[in-house]
Amino acid sequence: MAEHLVTFEQDGAIGIVTLRRPEKFNALDIPMLRALETALDEAEIAEGVRVVLVRGEGKGFCAGGDVEAWAQMSAADFQVQWVRYGHRVFDRLARLRQPTIAVLSGHALGGGLELAVACDFRVAETQVKLGFPETSIGVVPGWSGTQRAVRRFGAQTVRRMALGGEVFLASDALALGIVDRVVETGKAFDEAKAWAEKIAERGPLATEAAKLMIAVAEGEESAAATEALASGFIALTGDLKAGVGAFKTKQKPAFSRS
């Protein structure tokens, strides 16, 4: 069943999204993208979840887009069903209200690296390789590898991967700022979970607001974040209660700016 391809579970204040297609190194196809979108929706509304981990089952984090899933698509279907839909799902991850950590216990290549880039933080094991190999098979990074990755790591680093074909080991990726922490093989999940627990101790509303403000500064989103911050502020005021109460009773609201 498609819903079992990506699962969401809650461990206290930590949500865990797991890609479960280990026989394909968690390569993404349309059913996987749909299941990922559903899991992210679950994480967003889960009561008490303050940090979300994204990991892959088996030896790989995510091998990127499954070539067999898109190779036979028409140009129109490739653009809409593959590229644009993938963008929508990855944007959903990038804009999740909670801080997110990618757990890289296996390679993150192509769309797999784009998936990791959509998270706020990345913890990688020493053996992990990262890169954008798409041009070697005649395509380009299509899920914001040339956009979000450039904003977060700089154009030259992305050029080295997307144009020059360089694949970085975790230690090199750490020096370039692509990953935030590097740990021994088999330790990524424990490290990410311990980090998530520390983040979860911080004020949840302040953390979410700070994430939104950073996203605005980074160019991740502007209009939606601005409205979310303003609406959240208004929702805490007496004016909103007065307005809603007056609407229900069909009376003129008595606003107090409090």
N, C-alpha and C positions, 0 to 999 in steps of 0.2 A: 504494500500500500504506500502511496506517495507520502502520506503523513508521517511514515516511519523513516523516511529518508533523512529528515532533519527533525530532531526532537528538542523540546524544552523541558527542563526540570529545575526545581528550586531547592536550594540548600541554604536555609536561613535567609540571610540578606543577599545571597548570591544566586543569580540565575545562570544556567549553563545551557548553551545552545550547541548541539553536537551534530556535525555532518556525519551521516552513517551510510557511506557507500565505499567501504574500505577496499573492496575488490577492484575499484577504479580509482583508488587514491583520492576518493571524495571529489572526483571531477564533477562539474556542474552541468546538468541538463535542465530542460524546462520543468519536469516534475520536482527536481531538487530545488530550483529557484522558487517554485510555488510553496514547497514545504518550508523553505527558509523564511519566506515572507510571513507565513503563518506562525512560525516559531517566534519571530521577532514581535509580531502582534501580541502573542501570549506574554512575552517578556515585558513588553511595554505596560501592560495592565496588571501584571502580577503584584499583588499586595505585598509590600515589604521588601521587594527586590530593589537593591540600591546599586548593584554592579552586575554586569553581564559578561560572562566569559564565552568566547566562541572557539570551539576546538573541532578537530577532525578525529574520527575513529580510525584506529589502525596505524599504519606507518606514515601516512601522509596527512598534512593539514588540508591542502586542497591543490590538486593538480591543474586547476583552472577550468576553463570551459571544455566540455567533452567534444572533441572534434567530430566524432560520429553524430553528435546531436545537431550540428549546424551545417556540416559540409554539403548536404544535399538540399539545403533550403534555397528558395528563390531569393533574389536580391531584396525584394520587398519584404519577404518574411524574415530574412536575416536582419534587416534594419529594425523592423518593428517587434517581432516576436523574440528576437535574441538580444540585440544591442539595447534597444530602448527598455525592454522589460528588465533585463539585467541591471541597467542603470537604476530603474525604479527600486528594485530590491536592495541594491547596494546603498542607495540614498536613504532607504528606510533604516538600514543599519547605522549609517553615519549620523542620522538625526534621532536615534533612539534617545529618550530622555535620560537614561542612566549612562554613566561612564562604561566603556566597553574595553575588554582586553582580549586580543587574539593570542591563543595558545599555540605556538608554532613548534609542535613536536615532530613535524615532518616538513618536507619542502613546500614552499609557497611560490608558485610560478604562474606567470600570466594572470588569469582571472583569480587565481588563488592569492597572489600577492595583492591584487586590487581589493579582494575581500578583506585581507589583513589591514590594508591601508584605510579602509572604511571604519576600522576600530580606532579608539582613542590611544590605545597602547598596544605594544607587541612584545611578548616574551618568547625568545627563540632558544632552542637547544643548539649546542655547538655544531652538530652535523648538518644543520638545516641550510639549504640553498634557496636564494631568493633572486628573482629576475623577471624580465619581460621578454620572452623568446618569440613573441608572435610574428615578428617580421621574418623569422627564419622559415616560416611556412606561408609567407605571402599575405599575412593579415596584420592588423594593427591592434594595440590595446584598445578595447572597446568599452570597458566598464570603469572609466575614469582614470586609467593608468597614465594618460597624458594630461590629465587635469588635476584631480585631487592629489595624486602622487607628486606632481610638480609643486603644488601649493605647500605640501607638507615636507618635502625633502629637497626641493630645489630642482631647477631644470637640468643642470649638468649631471646630477646623479641619475635622473631618469633617462637622459640622453645616453649615458654609458650603458644602461640596460636595454633600452628600446631600440637605439640605433647601433650601438657598438656590440650588442649581444653579450655583455658581461653578466655573469652570474656570480653573486656574492655569497660567500659563506657568512654565517651569523656574526663572526667577529668583525669582518669588514663592514657588514651592514650596521653593526653597532657604532662603529667609528663615523659612518655616514649619516647616522640618525634615523636609519630605516627601521631599526628595532630599538627598544628601550632597555632591555635586559637580556643577557645571554647566560644560560645555565647548562649544566651537564646533561647529557642524554638521559631522558627519563624523568627529568626534574621540572619541566616547563609547567605542567598543570599545578603542581604543589606551589611553585613560586608565584604563579598567577593568582592562585586562590588566596595565598597569604597576603599578596598585594591588595587583592580585592577586599579582603577583610579589613585592612587598614583604611581603605577608601570609604568603606561602608560605615566606619565610625564617625565620619565627618557629617556635618549638617546636610541632610539630603536635599532640602530645597535650595540651599546655598550652592551645593555642588551642581545641581541641575541648572541653576541660573548661570553659574560660572561657565559651564559647558556651552550653554547657548551664546553667551557673550563672546567666548573665544571663537565659536563658529562664525559669528558675524564678522569679527576681525579678520578671520582667515578667509572669508569669502565663501564659506560652506553654504551659508544661507543668510538671508537678510530680512526679507519681508516677513516670512513666517516667524522667524525668531523674534523680531521686533514686536509683532502682534502678540506672540505668546507671552513675552515678558510683560508687556503692558496689560494684557488681559489678566494674567496671574496677579499682578499688583492690584488691579481694580477689584478682582474677586475677593480680596481681603478687606475691602473698605465697607464702611457703613452705607455709602451711596448705593452700592449694588443691592444691598438688602432692602434699602428704602425703595429703590426703583422696582425691584421684583415684587415686593409686597404691595406697592401701589398698583402695579399692573394686575395683580390677582384680585384686588378689591375694587378695581376701576376708579381709583381716586388719584388725585394729583400727588406726586411724590414730594416728600419734604427732604431734599438733599441737604447735607450738612458739611460736606468736604472732610469727612472723618473716616 
